[in-house]
Amino acid sequence: MFKKKKIGLIKVKLKNSEQLDLRQIMKKLYSLGFRNTLVEGGDLLTTNLLKNKIFNEFYLYESQKKLPTNSDFVKFNGLNILSKKYPFRQNLNSSNGKDTITLYNK
């Protein structure tokens, strides 16, 4: 089924901390010809990617919508890291006037 849809699996070793080696994954994707990669993740994955400066660019989408206080969401804690590791930022226009998009660069 995967072969018919041209989907492949990439095997990587875990680091000592039993986490994926994100640099190794990105290098493998690059060697396969991928030059742009969209990564969607939660707070832990995104913070680790930012700490390790794996991105060249980071788009931060912010919505004005308020989540209910009884929901199980995790607040994004990487803003400090983002500002330190990616000092160049540019506000972009959003198709939805209430949301904001900020582009961060190294």
DAJO-V748508 format. One record per pair of residues at least 12 apart in sequence whose C-alpha atoms are under 6 Angstrom apart, sorted by sequence separation. I is the first residue (numbers start at 1). J is the second residue. D is the distance in whole Angstrom. If there is no record, write none. Layout:
I,J,D
I,J,D
This chain:
90,102,6
90,103,5
89,103,5
89,104,4
88,104,6
88,105,5
86,104,6
86,105,5
86,106,4
47,78,5
43,76,5
63,99,5
62,99,6
62,100,5
61,100,6
61,101,5
60,101,6
60,102,5
59,102,6
59,103,5
58,103,6
58,104,5
57,104,6
57,105,5
